[in-house]
Amino acid sequence: MNPFPGFPAGKQTLVKVPNTFFTELLPAIDDLAELKVTLHCIWLLSHKQGDLRYTRLAEIAVDDRFMAGLAAQPEQAIAALRRGLELAEGRGTLLRVKVRQSGEEEAWYFLNSEHGRAAVERIQHGDLHSLAEPLPEDISLRTQRPHVYLLYEQNIGMIQPMLAEELREAERTYPQSWLEDAFRIAVELNVRHWKYIRTILERWAAEGKDHGIDQRHDAEDDSYEALKRRYVPEGYEDIIVH
């Protein structure tokens, strides 16, 4: 199991979960699939706009990140999703409406809230078309990952769990522009090691970034190899200099 690196710093989009979920629903739910599907639908429907805020089995099923959390095998994940939707509907958390469009019938799921109940009532009274134009777009999980993670993965490779917290600490310590510049220098010098990048950042913090590599070498010593040596961390001499 990969450890959770923690919630990223800065402003994040929040999802409102009614107090009733914690006081009435959570104590009653005893199936993990139902719990996951219920929370996922609350999150997903909170991102919908307009009068018609619904989701479908097909919309949820294409979200690979969520489905992988339901079960390891695709067939088992679909079965868990169906069970979660059925249990949530049976409990009254979700409202299901069968809708026929273009000759095909599918189930739409609404949250059993004031807004959801009003939309279902209008559909049942034949007022679908005034609600459904335009139809909401499908939404999938888009993780808001720390910027330093993206820098590392794009320029170095896969992040090992033990390094994740160190990267997060670097993002809290140094300006984003410093991180981007340090990664760029490492790439340009073909020294794709986090320890090297960290040494650059530490040197800038100690001596000032404006007095960095551009002013730390003279005209007789401006080769890439010379620049590499100026930021060689202890123990990396053989890897970086040669």
N, C-alpha and C positions, 0 to 999 in steps of 0.2 A: 504494500500500500504506500503510495507516494504521500508524504506529509503535506498538509495544507500550509502554504507560505504566509497566510494571513491576508486580511483585507487590505487593498492598496490604499496608500495615503491620498489625501485630497478628496474632492467632492465626488460622490457616487450617486447614481440614480437609485432611489429607494422605492420599494414596493410596499404599498399599504396592505397589511393583513388585518382583517377585522378582529377585535378582541374576542368575539364569539368563537373564532377558530380555536383559540387557546382555552377558553372556558368550557366549551361544549363539544367541539369536534375532536380536538386532539386527545382528550381522555377516552373518547369512544372508539377511535380508529385503532384497530388491532391488526391490520394487514399492511405490510410495508409498501406494496404496490399501490394500494389506495392512498396512503399517506403521500407518497412521492407524486402520484398523478394529481392529487388534489392541490398540493403546493405548486406544482408545475403549471396547472391550469390557472391558478390565482395569479401567478407571475405573468403568464402569457397573456391572459385576458386584460391585465392591467396595462399592457402595451398597445391594446387595440384602441382605435379612435372611431368616433361616430356612434350612431344609434344601434348598429348591429355588431355586437362584440361576442363572437362565438369562436369555437375551435372545432376541429374535426380529427378523427383518428389518424387520417392520412397526414395532416399537418404535423401532428406530434411525432408520428412514426418516422418521418424523414430527418428528425433531429438526432443525429448519430450520437451526440454527446449525452443527451438525456437517455436515449434508449440503451446505451452501453451501461448506464447506471442501474437499469432495471434487471438486466440479465446479460450473461456473457455471450450466449448464442442468440442470433436474430429471431429464431422461431420462439424461443422462450421469452424474449423481450416483448414481442408482439402479444403473446398470450398474457404476459403480466400487464401490459398496457390495457388490453381488453378487460381484464379482471378489475384493474383499478378504476376504469371508467364505469363499469357496471356497478361496482360497489359504491362509488361516489354518487352515481345516479340513484341507486337504491336507498342510500342514506339521505338523499335530498340535497346534497351539496351542489350537484350539477343538475341542470334541466336539459333533457334531450328532446329534440324536435326532428322528425323525419322530413326532409325536404327533397322534392323532385325537381331537378333542373336538367334540361337537355335530354330528357328521357331516362335519366339515372337518379336513383334515390340514395341519399346518404344521411347520416345522423349529424346534426349540429349540436354542440354542447355549450350551454350558457351557464354562467355562475348564478346560483339561486339567490340573487340580490334584487333589490328594488328595480334596478336598471335591467337586469336580466329577465325578470318576470314580466316587465312591461314589454320587452322586445318579443318574448315568446307569445304573449297574448295577442300582439298585433299580427304576428305570423299566423297564428291559429285563426284569426279573423280575416285572413286573406290579404293582409296589407304588406306582403313580403317585398314587392318591387319598390315601394317607396322607401323601404329600409335598406335594400341591398345594393344601391347604386351610389358610389362604387363599393364592391366587396372589399373587406379588409384584406391586406396582404398577409401571407403566412409569415410567421416570425420564428426564428430559430435562436438557440443560445449563442450569444456572441460575448465571449469572455472579455472583460476589460483588464487585460494583463498589464503589469507594470512595464513601463517603457524600457527599462534596463533589461528585462527578459527578452524583449523583441530584439534589442541591440545584440545581445549575446547570441541568440539563436540565428540571427541573420548573418553574423560575422564570425562566429566561432563554432557553434553546434548545439547539441542537445544539452540542456541544463541538468546536472546531477542534483538530487535532492539536498545533499549536504552543502551545495553552493548557493541554493536559492536564497537563504536568509542573508548570506553575505552580499549578494547582489542587491537585495532589498535595502540593506543597511547603507550600501554605497549610494543608492538612489535617494535615501533620506539625508545623506551627508553632503553630497556634491550637487551643484546645479546640473540640470539636464544638458546644457550646452557643453559642460566639461566632459560629461560621459560620452556624448556624441563625438567630441573632438578626440578623446583618448582612444575610443574604438577606431576612429578613422586613422589615427597615427599608427596603431597596431596593424591595421590592415595594409596600409601603404608600405610599412616596413616588413610586412609578411611575418609578423610575430603575433600569432593568434593564440595568446595565452592570457587568461584572466589575471594571473599574478603580475604579468607585465603591465597590463592596463591599470591595475590597482596601484602599482608603483608610480606610474605617471600621475595619477590623481593625488597620491600622497605627496609627491614632490611639488605639484602645483599648490596644494594646500599649505605646505611649509614655506615655499619660496615665492608664491604668487604666480598665477598663470601667465600674466603679461611678461614674466621673465623666464618663460619656458624654453622650449627647444630652439626657438628662433634666435634667442640671445645667449644660449648656453654653449655655442660653438663658434669658432672663428673661421676665417676663410681657408685656413690650411687643414681644417678638420671638419668638413661638412658632408662627408659621405654617409650613406645609409648605415653602414656598419658602425660609424662613430656615434650616430644618433641612437642606435640600439644600445650601445654600451652605457650611455648616460642613464638609462632607465632599467638596467639589468637588476632584477631582484636577486637577493642572495639565494644560491642554490640553483639558479637558472643559467649560469654562465655558459655551460656546455651546450644547452639547448638553443639559446638565443644568439649568442655571439658567433657561433660556428655555422 
